Amino acid sequence: MKTATIPALRVEPKLREAAQSVLATGETLSSFLEESLRANIERRLYSQAFIARGIASRDEAQATQEYYSADSVMSELDDIYKQALKQTL
């Protein structure tokens, strides 16, 4: 597979110094930037998927006229949380 380059990024010297100050042993600035880029892409994809699920849920509720109170949702989430706690203990 061929690789591609990302355009050069001009930053203030303080930002470059800050990035270099947090590099792990043996890590290069290039690998840090690549990892950061991948993590940010993944975070944005998760965010887009979350928003899409929310919009779909809203549309379904509008179509079915089936809505749930905040109290009932919070109660159900609390039950799920308590069940998960029991499983980890």
N, CA and C atoms as an extended XYZ file, in Angstrom:
267
Properties=species:S:1:pos:R:3:atomname:S:1:resname:S:1:resid:I:1 pbc="F F F"
N         0.835       -1.171        0.000 N   MET     1
C         0.000        0.000        0.000 CA  MET     1
C         0.888        1.245        0.000 C   MET     1
N         0.548        2.161       -0.850 N   LYS     2
C         1.290        3.412       -0.902 CA  LYS     2
C         0.891        4.281        0.290 C   LYS     2
N         1.810        5.066        0.738 N   THR     3
C         1.503        6.013        1.804 CA  THR     3
C         1.321        7.398        1.212 C   THR     3
N         0.663        8.236        1.961 N   ALA     4
C         0.463        9.616        1.538 CA  ALA     4
C         0.996       10.525        2.639 C   ALA     4
N         1.219       11.757        2.276 N   THR     5
C         1.696       12.708        3.271 CA  THR     5
C         0.563       13.646        3.663 C   THR     5
N         0.705       14.193        4.852 N   ILE     6
C        -0.224       15.209        5.323 CA  ILE     6
C         0.512       16.534        5.213 C   ILE     6
N        -0.183       17.580        4.826 N   PRO     7
C         0.502       18.869        4.675 CA  PRO     7
C         1.249       19.268        5.944 C   PRO     7
N         2.342       19.979        5.744 N   ALA     8
C         3.126       20.472        6.874 CA  ALA     8
C         2.243       21.364        7.737 C   ALA     8
N         2.492       21.317        9.009 N   LEU     9
C         1.675       22.063        9.957 CA  LEU     9
C         2.544       23.097       10.654 C   LEU     9
N         2.214       24.341       10.474 N   ARG    10
C         2.964       25.407       11.142 CA  ARG    10
C         2.281       25.710       12.469 C   ARG    10
N         3.064       25.674       13.534 N   VAL    11
C         2.540       25.955       14.869 CA  VAL    11
C         3.501       26.891       15.593 C   VAL    11
N         3.013       27.463       16.668 N   GLU    12
C         3.869       28.309       17.488 CA  GLU    12
C         4.910       27.434       18.180 C   GLU    12
N         6.081       27.973       18.408 N   PRO    13
C         7.130       27.191       19.065 CA  PRO    13
C         6.687       26.593       20.403 C   PRO    13
N         5.851       27.315       21.163 N   LYS    14
C         5.400       26.797       22.458 CA  LYS    14
C         4.580       25.513       22.289 C   LYS    14
N         3.760       25.443       21.235 N   LEU    15
C         2.961       24.238       21.003 CA  LEU    15
C         3.863       23.069       20.635 C   LEU    15
N         4.861       23.315       19.798 N   ARG    16
C         5.803       22.247       19.440 CA  ARG    16
C         6.562       21.757       20.670 C   ARG    16
N         6.994       22.694       21.506 N   GLU    17
C         7.703       22.321       22.731 CA  GLU    17
C         6.804       21.511       23.662 C   GLU    17
N         5.548       21.910       23.764 N   ALA    18
C         4.606       21.182       24.616 CA  ALA    18
C         4.411       19.760       24.102 C   ALA    18
N         4.280       19.617       22.787 N   ALA    19
C         4.113       18.281       22.203 CA  ALA    19
C         5.349       17.430       22.446 C   ALA    19
N         6.499       18.004       22.254 N   GLN    20
C         7.740       17.255       22.455 CA  GLN    20
C         7.941       16.888       23.925 C   GLN    20
N         7.415       17.705       24.816 N   SER    21
C         7.614       17.448       26.247 CA  SER    21
C         6.807       16.248       26.747 C   SER    21
N         5.810       15.832       25.992 N   VAL    22
C         4.981       14.704       26.445 CA  VAL    22
C         5.237       13.418       25.657 C   VAL    22
N         6.244       13.429       24.798 N   LEU    23
C         6.557       12.225       24.020 CA  LEU    23
C         7.029       11.109       24.946 C   LEU    23
N         6.570        9.900       24.663 N   ALA    24
C         7.031        8.726       25.404 CA  ALA    24
C         8.449        8.383       24.944 C   ALA    24
N         9.129        7.588       25.726 N   THR    25
C        10.479        7.166       25.383 CA  THR    25
C        10.467        6.472       24.022 C   THR    25
N        11.309        6.930       23.121 N   GLY    26
C        11.411        6.335       21.792 CA  GLY    26
C        10.350        6.816       20.819 C   GLY    26
N         9.414        7.631       21.267 N   GLU    27
C         8.344        8.117       20.395 CA  GLU    27
C         8.828        9.348       19.645 C   GLU    27
N         8.457        9.432       18.380 N   THR    28
C         8.820       10.598       17.583 CA  THR    28
C         7.636       11.554       17.511 C   THR    28
N         7.931       12.778       17.172 N   LEU    29
C         6.868       13.758       17.018 CA  LEU    29
C         5.923       13.332       15.896 C   LEU    29
N         6.471       12.755       14.845 N   SER    30
C         5.636       12.277       13.729 CA  SER    30
C         4.685       11.176       14.178 C   SER    30
N         5.184       10.213       14.959 N   SER    31
C         4.309        9.127       15.407 CA  SER    31
C         3.258        9.649       16.385 C   SER    31
N         3.630       10.627       17.209 N   PHE    32
C         2.682       11.247       18.127 CA  PHE    32
C         1.571       11.941       17.349 C   PHE    32
N         1.942       12.683       16.313 N   LEU    33
C         0.947       13.383       15.504 CA  LEU    33
C         0.042       12.393       14.768 C   LEU    33
N         0.614       11.308       14.258 N   GLU    34
C        -0.202       10.299       13.565 CA  GLU    34
C        -1.190        9.666       14.536 C   GLU    34
N        -0.720        9.312       15.735 N   GLU    35
C        -1.601        8.716       16.735 CA  GLU    35
C        -2.711        9.688       17.135 C   GLU    35
N        -2.341       10.951       17.292 N   SER    36
C        -3.324       11.975       17.652 CA  SER    36
C        -4.371       12.131       16.557 C   SER    36
N        -3.941       12.117       15.325 N   LEU    37
C        -4.851       12.242       14.190 CA  LEU    37
C        -5.813       11.056       14.142 C   LEU    37
N        -5.286        9.846       14.308 N   ARG    38
C        -6.138        8.655       14.313 CA  ARG    38
C        -7.163        8.708       15.453 C   ARG    38
N        -6.722        9.106       16.639 N   ALA    39
C        -7.619        9.177       17.796 CA  ALA    39
C        -8.709       10.216       17.571 C   ALA    39
N        -8.359       11.338       16.994 N   ASN    40
C        -9.342       12.387       16.748 CA  ASN    40
C       -10.348       11.965       15.687 C   ASN    40
N        -9.889       11.287       14.656 N   ILE    41
C       -10.796       10.770       13.628 CA  ILE    41
C       -11.774        9.786       14.257 C   ILE    41
N       -11.259        8.861       15.070 N   GLU    42
C       -12.121        7.869       15.729 CA  GLU    42
C       -13.151        8.555       16.626 C   GLU    42
N       -12.713        9.556       17.396 N   ARG    43
C       -13.623       10.279       18.281 CA  ARG    43
C       -14.725       10.965       17.482 C   ARG    43
N       -14.369       11.567       16.371 N   ARG    44
C       -15.378       12.240       15.549 CA  ARG    44
C       -16.334       11.253       14.897 C   ARG    44
N       -15.838       10.100       14.492 N   LEU    45
C       -16.727        9.077       13.927 CA  LEU    45
C       -17.727        8.590       14.973 C   LEU    45
N       -17.246        8.354       16.215 N   TYR    46
C       -18.144        7.967       17.300 CA  TYR    46
C       -19.180        9.052       17.559 C   TYR    46
N       -18.746       10.292       17.522 N   SER    47
C       -19.651       11.418       17.754 CA  SER    47
C       -20.717       11.487       16.657 C   SER    47
N       -20.303       11.331       15.412 N   GLN    48
C       -21.253       11.350       14.297 CA  GLN    48
C       -22.263       10.208       14.417 C   GLN    48
N       -21.789        9.024       14.804 N   ALA    49
C       -22.677        7.870       14.963 CA  ALA    49
C       -23.658        8.108       16.110 C   ALA    49
N       -23.188        8.708       17.200 N   PHE    50
C       -24.043        9.013       18.349 CA  PHE    50
C       -25.152        9.975       17.934 C   PHE    50
N       -24.786       11.011       17.201 N   ILE    51
C       -25.777       11.984       16.743 CA  ILE    51
C       -26.769       11.330       15.795 C   ILE    51
N       -26.287       10.480       14.898 N   ALA    52
C       -27.175        9.788       13.955 CA  ALA    52
C       -28.168        8.898       14.701 C   ALA    52
N       -27.691        8.185       15.754 N   ARG    53
C       -28.612        7.359       16.545 CA  ARG    53
C       -29.647        8.216       17.261 C   ARG    53
N       -29.221        9.364       17.759 N   GLY    54
C       -30.152       10.267       18.438 CA  GLY    54
C       -31.212       10.794       17.492 C   GLY    54
N       -30.808       11.171       16.297 N   ILE    55
C       -31.767       11.663       15.309 CA  ILE    55
C       -32.735       10.555       14.901 C   ILE    55
N       -32.207        9.346       14.708 N   ALA    56
C       -33.071        8.212       14.348 CA  ALA    56
C       -34.068        7.916       15.471 C   ALA    56
N       -33.605        8.002       16.702 N   SER    57
C       -34.471        7.763       17.852 CA  SER    57
C       -35.560        8.829       17.921 C   SER    57
N       -35.175       10.071       17.700 N   ARG    58
C       -36.158       11.158       17.684 CA  ARG    58
C       -37.206       10.928       16.602 C   ARG    58
N       -36.744       10.564       15.403 N   ASP    59
C       -37.666       10.333       14.296 CA  ASP    59
C       -38.618        9.186       14.595 C   ASP    59
N       -38.097        8.126       15.220 N   GLU    60
C       -38.950        6.980       15.569 CA  GLU    60
C       -39.985        7.388       16.617 C   GLU    60
N       -39.569        8.169       17.596 N   ALA    61
C       -40.505        8.615       18.628 CA  ALA    61
C       -41.598        9.489       18.023 C   ALA    61
N       -41.214       10.345       17.094 N   GLN    62
C       -42.213       11.190       16.442 CA  GLN    62
C       -43.178       10.360       15.612 C   GLN    62
N       -42.656        9.337       14.949 N   ALA    63
C       -43.504        8.490       14.095 CA  ALA    63
C       -44.452        7.632       14.920 C   ALA    63
N       -43.982        7.107       16.041 N   THR    64
C       -44.799        6.203       16.859 CA  THR    64
C       -45.537        6.910       17.981 C   THR    64
N       -45.148        8.155       18.229 N   GLN    65
C       -45.697        8.930       19.354 CA  GLN    65
C       -45.466        8.224       20.692 C   GLN    65
N       -44.386        7.447       20.763 N   GLU    66
C       -44.022        6.741       21.989 CA  GLU    66
C       -42.834        7.457       22.626 C   GLU    66
N       -43.106        8.090       23.745 N   TYR    67
C       -42.088        8.861       24.447 CA  TYR    67
C       -41.926        8.311       25.855 C   TYR    67
N       -40.768        8.558       26.463 N   TYR    68
C       -40.483        8.092       27.815 CA  TYR    68
C       -40.062        9.283       28.670 C   TYR    68
N       -40.487        9.273       29.914 N   SER    69
C       -40.105       10.359       30.816 CA  SER    69
C       -38.632       10.216       31.210 C   SER    69
N       -38.054       11.338       31.592 N   ALA    70
C       -36.666       11.318       32.037 CA  ALA    70
C       -36.517       10.430       33.267 C   ALA    70
N       -37.509       10.468       34.159 N   ASP    71
C       -37.452        9.638       35.370 CA  ASP    71
C       -37.417        8.154       35.045 C   ASP    71
N       -38.228        7.716       34.081 N   SER    72
C       -38.242        6.285       33.749 CA  SER    72
C       -36.931        5.868       33.084 C   SER    72
N       -36.375        6.739       32.255 N   VAL    73
C       -35.102        6.431       31.599 CA  VAL    73
C       -33.989        6.365       32.634 C   VAL    73
N       -33.949        7.332       33.551 N   MET    74
C       -32.913        7.349       34.582 CA  MET    74
C       -33.034        6.142       35.502 C   MET    74
N       -34.249        5.740       35.793 N   SER    75
C       -34.466        4.564       36.633 CA  SER    75
C       -33.934        3.308       35.946 C   SER    75
N       -34.214        3.194       34.659 N   GLU    76
C       -33.727        2.033       33.912 CA  GLU    76
C       -32.200        2.032       33.827 C   GLU    76
N       -31.613        3.192       33.598 N   LEU    77
C       -30.154        3.283       33.554 CA  LEU    77
C       -29.542        2.944       34.916 C   LEU    77
N       -30.201        3.376       35.975 N   ASP    78
C       -29.729        3.055       37.325 CA  ASP    78
C       -29.750        1.545       37.555 C   ASP    78
N       -30.807        0.883       37.102 N   ASP    79
C       -30.896       -0.571       37.226 CA  ASP    79
C       -29.771       -1.263       36.451 C   ASP    79
N       -29.501       -0.788       35.252 N   ILE    80
C       -28.428       -1.359       34.430 CA  ILE    80
C       -27.085       -1.176       35.131 C   ILE    80
N       -26.884        0.002       35.701 N   TYR    81
C       -25.636        0.290       36.414 CA  TYR    81
C       -25.477       -0.633       37.618 C   TYR    81
N       -26.532       -0.795       38.391 N   LYS    82
C       -26.471       -1.658       39.575 CA  LYS    82
C       -26.185       -3.104       39.176 C   LYS    82
N       -26.791       -3.550       38.093 N   GLN    83
C       -26.563       -4.917       37.611 CA  GLN    83
C       -25.099       -5.091       37.188 C   GLN    83
N       -24.546       -4.077       36.515 N   ALA    84
C       -23.146       -4.146       36.093 CA  ALA    84
C       -22.219       -4.170       37.303 C   ALA    84
N       -22.554       -3.407       38.331 N   LEU    85
C       -21.732       -3.418       39.548 CA  LEU    85
C       -21.714       -4.804       40.189 C   LEU    85
N       -22.857       -5.468       40.226 N   LYS    86
C       -22.945       -6.800       40.814 CA  LYS    86
C       -22.053       -7.780       40.049 C   LYS    86
N       -21.997       -7.637       38.741 N   GLN    87
C       -21.220       -8.551       37.918 CA  GLN    87
C       -19.715       -8.348       38.078 C   GLN    87
N       -19.305       -7.117       38.432 N   THR    88
C       -17.875       -6.856       38.580 CA  THR    88
C       -17.359       -7.202       39.968 C   THR    88
N       -18.251       -7.387       40.907 N   LEU    89
C       -17.814       -7.696       42.288 CA  LEU    89
C       -17.642       -9.144       42.531 C   LEU    89
